[in-house]
Amino acid sequence: MKPADPNTRTSSRRRRTSVVSATVAAVALVMTSALGAQAAESAPADTSPQPSGEPAAQTLTLAAADTAVVSARQPRAVLSRHPLSATASQDRSYLLFDLPDDVDPTQPVRATLDLTVGFSSARAAGLEVFAESGTWSGQSLTYAGRPAETGSRLNAVAPVARSGSDLSIDLGDVAAVAADGDLSLRMSYRQRYISSTYVRTGDGAPQLRVTYTPKAAPQPEPETPAPPVQPEPDPETPAPPVVPAIPGKEIFAHYFPPYPVSIDNRPADSDYYARNYLQPDGEGGRHAGYGGLLRDRPEPVPVSSSSDWRTQNLQREVQQASAAGIDGFTVNIMGLAGSNWEATKNLFIAAEREGDFAVVPMIDATASAGDADPGTVADRLAELYTSSAAYRVGGRALLSSFAAERQSVDWWRQIIDRLQNVHGVPVTFQAVFLNASDANMAAFRGIADGYGNWGVRTEWNTLNGPDYAARAASYGKSWIAPVSVQDYRPRSGVFAEAGNTANLRASWQRAIDSGAQYVQLVTWNDYSESTQFAPSVDHGDAFLDASRPFVDWFHTGVEPAITEDQAFLTHRTQFAGALPELLHRLATPTLGGTSIAPTDNVEALVYLTAPATLTFTVGGRTTGVDAPAGRSAVTVPLRSGSVSLTVSRDGSAVIELDSPYAVVDRPVVEDLGYYAVDSVE
């Protein structure tokens, strides 16, 4: 799944224009009425009959009164945070518009629906809009409870949805399908096996332009002239909406501000990542001792001509996360000033612009923010909590932590008390530990409402570790479960053997089985520890796509049915014991004080609608394995050369994957991260 480029969103639709126009019209009406009243006082009334002309047609732009999106992947979930989505079979979106009271239903009512496409993999027509005759509410609609799909298609032309584009869809005359002054619409997409999402709130949200003939106004009685119209007082500006807490399960991804999609808004082949982070001699050679700071980087973005490129790029990341089913970011607050702090503030702005996406401040007690005066920390947090994107639980702002035990309970209490007593921000505190020991849980029981752990990164340790969720429950606390892919830290010289996707699958299963209320993906974008889920050069969207069935399972409590074949191919590009050409310190598999022997395998993780044959070709050697219907993972030994996979059924290939990453015997530098390709479009 690929997000829309925010730079392509050039919609000219703005509600501000409509508001100004309406205000000018109202003022004109007031002045006209007042002048008419003055004339009536100074001249005798003309009681002769006046000609009754036909009312002139007029055009208004309407915002949606209600919206909803449902998905077969989450059949019992109310997806109030998700962008609108339309597919051939799995996703449906619903829109409700209140038509003006003076619409004459006996006359044509022409309607045009304006939408902004978020992400789309479609290459053919097209988006279809139907009149929805059933009743629904965005606060309660689910896929399982959606109305029967009846009603006629309104648009004669089904446009192709392209990422970031604006669509204006002619719905024709809707007078016959508008019920009781409301127009209810349902959206789907004709092309099969694609994804398409649409902006739901804020700039680019759905709008309906209607052209209609108003009802003829009754002639006023001449002896009772209308009284002057008094201007309405200006309403108070409403407070920004608060992102509500959704009952049920929430998934957050840990956002690490030092590694945005672009650091300096330069072309990918010469930007800061290329010059300094990926080169062993980058930043003046300071990373030469371990072969360079990073081994992977975010997927490059085009150079922007906008001065707002940093926030626009953050919007792109919000779109990516939201499209993957993630509810929000927990943002690592390392300091209270400087570039990382500015990135944190911009992240809240980006989430506000996109809507239906939350941000949780997470104070890093191992960084400079953890050494700051608690009053200063509270004052800075209060700035963030003014945002409508700040996540709240029952009206209280959620505050999270990294390595909570690195600071005293009293230090945290002073922050919480000042937010409440000075800034009027009630807080619910989530203590995420590096070590969720009984001692740490007991120490924080008086101030924390929830606990969490940073987690481990091997399959065995994930499945066999303590039952932290049960311990948290014994203290009456919620639990945020860590979910991770891998962890390789060149600078620290350590890594954990993730076993291709074994640790990813194990940590998801543990989170689901434990009954955790929250999940934290560790991490969205910490490239220095190779833990990133975010779309990257080395694995694209594969780890997000492979997680999607687990995401839906966690959200709904029901394992989703497999409705299409999918395959994920993962492998390293070198053997775990390979000696690089550039001499530097090599990493050992001792992250977190544990030691799991490294493995050299190619893995196919498959989701199959029916049994199929998996054919691996690795370094010129072909291996065939029969796989059952459902989810399964199959490994074969890693070999030097190219890597490919074919999934076939009844003698025909249904999936073909060719990894662009060759395996070499002698790499330039050590790189123990897993690369991935997948079949999801």
Secondary structure as the mmCIF struct_conf table of DSSP 4:
data_model
#
loop_
_struct_conf.conf_type_id
_struct_conf.id
_struct_conf.beg_label_comp_id
_struct_conf.beg_label_asym_id
_struct_conf.beg_label_seq_id
_struct_conf.end_label_comp_id
_struct_conf.end_label_asym_id
_struct_conf.end_label_seq_id
HELX_RH_3T_P HELX_RH_3T_P1 PRO A 6 THR A 8
HELX_RH_AL_P HELX_RH_AL_P1 ARG A 15 SER A 42
BEND BEND1 ALA A 43 ALA A 43
BEND BEND2 SER A 48 SER A 48
HELX_LH_PP_P HELX_LH_PP_P1 GLY A 53 ALA A 57
STRN STRN1 GLN A 58 ALA A 63
BEND BEND3 ALA A 65 ALA A 65
STRN STRN2 ASP A 66 SER A 71
TURN_TY1_P TURN_TY1_P1 ALA A 72 ARG A 73
BEND BEND4 GLN A 74 GLN A 74
TURN_TY1_P TURN_TY1_P2 PRO A 75 ARG A 76
TURN_TY1_P TURN_TY1_P3 SER A 80 ARG A 81
BEND BEND5 HIS A 82 HIS A 82
HELX_LH_PP_P HELX_LH_PP_P2 PRO A 83 PRO A 83
STRN STRN3 LEU A 84 SER A 85
BEND BEND6 ALA A 88 GLN A 90
STRN STRN4 ASP A 91 ASP A 98
TURN_TY1_P TURN_TY1_P4 ASP A 101 ASP A 102
STRN STRN5 VAL A 103 VAL A 103
TURN_TY1_P TURN_TY1_P5 PRO A 105 THR A 106
BEND BEND7 GLN A 107 GLN A 107
STRN STRN6 VAL A 109 SER A 120
BEND BEND8 ALA A 124 ALA A 124
STRN STRN7 LEU A 127 ALA A 131
BEND BEND9 GLY A 134 GLY A 134
TURN_TY1_P TURN_TY1_P6 GLY A 138 SER A 140
BEND BEND10 TYR A 143 TYR A 143
TURN_TY1_P TURN_TY1_P7 ALA A 144 GLY A 145
HELX_LH_PP_P HELX_LH_PP_P3 ARG A 146 ALA A 148
BEND BEND11 GLY A 151 GLY A 151
STRN STRN8 ARG A 153 ARG A 153
BEND BEND12 ALA A 156 VAL A 157
HELX_LH_PP_P HELX_LH_PP_P4 PRO A 159 ALA A 161
TURN_TY1_P TURN_TY1_P8 SER A 163 GLY A 164
STRN STRN9 ASP A 166 ASP A 173
TURN_TY1_P TURN_TY1_P9 ALA A 175 VAL A 177
STRN STRN10 ALA A 179 ALA A 179
TURN_TY1_P TURN_TY1_P10 ASP A 180 GLY A 181
STRN STRN11 ASP A 182 TYR A 189
BEND BEND13 ARG A 190 TYR A 193
STRN STRN12 SER A 196 TYR A 198
BEND BEND14 THR A 201 GLY A 202
TURN_TY1_P TURN_TY1_P11 ASP A 203 GLY A 204
STRN STRN13 GLN A 207 TYR A 212
HELX_LH_PP_P HELX_LH_PP_P5 THR A 213 THR A 213
STRN STRN14 PRO A 214 PRO A 214
HELX_LH_PP_P HELX_LH_PP_P6 LYS A 215 GLU A 221
TURN_TY1_P TURN_TY1_P12 PRO A 222 GLU A 223
BEND BEND15 THR A 224 THR A 224
HELX_LH_PP_P HELX_LH_PP_P7 PRO A 225 ILE A 246
BEND BEND16 PRO A 247 GLY A 248
STRN STRN15 GLU A 250 TYR A 255
TURN_TY1_P TURN_TY1_P13 PRO A 257 PRO A 258
BEND BEND17 VAL A 261 VAL A 261
BEND BEND18 ILE A 263 ASN A 265
TURN_TY1_P TURN_TY1_P14 ALA A 268 SER A 270
BEND BEND19 ASP A 271 ASP A 271
HELX_RH_AL_P HELX_RH_AL_P2 TYR A 272 TYR A 272
HELX_RH_PI_P HELX_RH_PI_P1 TYR A 273 TYR A 277
BEND BEND20 LEU A 278 GLN A 279
TURN_TY1_P TURN_TY1_P15 PRO A 280 ASP A 281
HELX_RH_AL_P HELX_RH_AL_P3 GLY A 282 GLY A 285
TURN_TY1_P TURN_TY1_P16 ARG A 286 HIS A 287
HELX_RH_3T_P HELX_RH_3T_P2 ALA A 288 TYR A 290
TURN_TY1_P TURN_TY1_P17 GLY A 291 GLY A 291
BEND BEND21 LEU A 293 LEU A 293
BEND BEND22 ARG A 295 ARG A 295
STRN STRN16 PRO A 298 PRO A 298
HELX_LH_PP_P HELX_LH_PP_P8 GLU A 299 PRO A 300
HELX_LH_PP_P HELX_LH_PP_P9 PRO A 302 SER A 304
BEND BEND23 SER A 306 SER A 306
TURN_TY1_P TURN_TY1_P18 SER A 307 ASP A 308
HELX_RH_AL_P HELX_RH_AL_P4 TRP A 309 ALA A 323
TURN_TY1_P TURN_TY1_P19 ALA A 324 GLY A 325
STRN STRN17 GLY A 328 ILE A 333
BEND BEND24 LEU A 336 GLY A 338
HELX_RH_AL_P HELX_RH_AL_P5 SER A 339 GLU A 354
BEND BEND25 ASP A 356 ASP A 356
STRN STRN18 ALA A 358 ASP A 364
TURN_TY1_P TURN_TY1_P20 ALA A 365 THR A 366
BEND BEND26 ALA A 367 ALA A 367
HELX_RH_3T_P HELX_RH_3T_P3 SER A 368 ASP A 371
BEND BEND27 ALA A 372 ALA A 372
HELX_RH_AL_P HELX_RH_AL_P6 PRO A 374 LEU A 384
TURN_TY1_P TURN_TY1_P21 TYR A 385 THR A 386
BEND BEND28 SER A 387 SER A 387
TURN_TY1_P TURN_TY1_P22 SER A 388 ALA A 389
STRN STRN19 ALA A 390 ALA A 390
STRN STRN20 ARG A 392 VAL A 393
TURN_TY1_P TURN_TY1_P23 GLY A 394 GLY A 395
STRN STRN21 ARG A 396 PHE A 402
BEND BEND29 ALA A 403 ALA A 403
HELX_RH_3T_P HELX_RH_3T_P4 ALA A 404 ARG A 406
BEND BEND30 GLN A 407 GLN A 407
HELX_RH_AL_P HELX_RH_AL_P7 VAL A 409 ASN A 421
TURN_TY1_P TURN_TY1_P24 VAL A 422 HIS A 423
STRN STRN22 VAL A 427 PHE A 433
BEND BEND31 LEU A 434 ASN A 435
HELX_RH_AL_P HELX_RH_AL_P8 ASP A 438 PHE A 444
TURN_TY1_P TURN_TY1_P25 ARG A 445 ILE A 447
BEND BEND32 ASP A 449 ASP A 449
STRN STRN23 GLY A 450 ASN A 453
BEND BEND33 THR A 458 THR A 458
HELX_RH_AL_P HELX_RH_AL_P9 GLU A 459 ASN A 464
BEND BEND34 GLY A 465 GLY A 465
HELX_RH_AL_P HELX_RH_AL_P10 TYR A 468 SER A 474
TURN_TY1_P TURN_TY1_P26 TYR A 475 GLY A 476
STRN STRN24 SER A 478 VAL A 483
BEND BEND35 VAL A 485 VAL A 485
STRN STRN25 ASP A 487 ARG A 489
TURN_TY1_P TURN_TY1_P27 PRO A 490 GLY A 493
STRN STRN26 VAL A 494 ALA A 496
TURN_TY1_P TURN_TY1_P28 GLY A 499 THR A 501
HELX_RH_AL_P HELX_RH_AL_P11 ALA A 502 SER A 514
TURN_TY1_P TURN_TY1_P29 GLY A 515 GLY A 515
BEND BEND36 GLN A 517 GLN A 517
STRN STRN27 TYR A 518 LEU A 521
BEND BEND37 VAL A 522 VAL A 522
BEND BEND38 TRP A 524 ASN A 525
HELX_RH_3T_P HELX_RH_3T_P5 TYR A 527 GLU A 529
TURN_TY1_P TURN_TY1_P30 SER A 530 SER A 530
BEND BEND39 ALA A 534 ALA A 534
STRN STRN28 SER A 536 SER A 536
TURN_TY1_P TURN_TY1_P31 VAL A 537 HIS A 539
STRN STRN29 GLY A 540 GLY A 540
TURN_TY1_P TURN_TY1_P32 ASP A 541 ASP A 541
HELX_RH_AL_P HELX_RH_AL_P12 ALA A 542 THR A 556
BEND BEND40 GLY A 557 VAL A 558
HELX_LH_PP_P HELX_LH_PP_P10 GLU A 559 ILE A 562
BEND BEND41 GLU A 564 GLU A 564
STRN STRN30 GLN A 566 HIS A 571
BEND BEND42 THR A 573 THR A 573
STRN STRN31 GLN A 574 GLN A 574
TURN_TY1_P TURN_TY1_P33 ALA A 576 GLY A 577
HELX_LH_PP_P HELX_LH_PP_P11 ALA A 578 PRO A 580
BEND BEND43 GLU A 581 LEU A 582
HELX_LH_PP_P HELX_LH_PP_P12 ARG A 585 ALA A 587
STRN STRN32 THR A 588 THR A 588
BEND BEND44 PRO A 589 PRO A 589
HELX_RH_3T_P HELX_RH_3T_P6 LEU A 591 GLY A 593
STRN STRN33 ASN A 601 LEU A 608
BEND BEND45 THR A 609 ALA A 610
STRN STRN34 ALA A 612 VAL A 618
TURN_TY1_P TURN_TY1_P34 GLY A 619 GLY A 620
STRN STRN35 ARG A 621 ALA A 627
BEND BEND46 ALA A 629 ALA A 629
STRN STRN36 GLY A 630 PRO A 637
BEND BEND47 SER A 640 SER A 640
STRN STRN37 GLY A 641 GLY A 641
STRN STRN38 VAL A 643 ARG A 649
TURN_TY1_P TURN_TY1_P35 ASP A 650 GLY A 651
STRN STRN39 SER A 652 ASP A 658
BEND BEND48 PRO A 660 PRO A 660
STRN STRN40 VAL A 663 VAL A 664
BEND BEND49 ASP A 665 ARG A 666
BEND BEND50 VAL A 668 VAL A 669
HELX_LH_PP_P HELX_LH_PP_P13 GLY A 673 TYR A 674
STRN STRN41 TYR A 675 ASP A 678
#
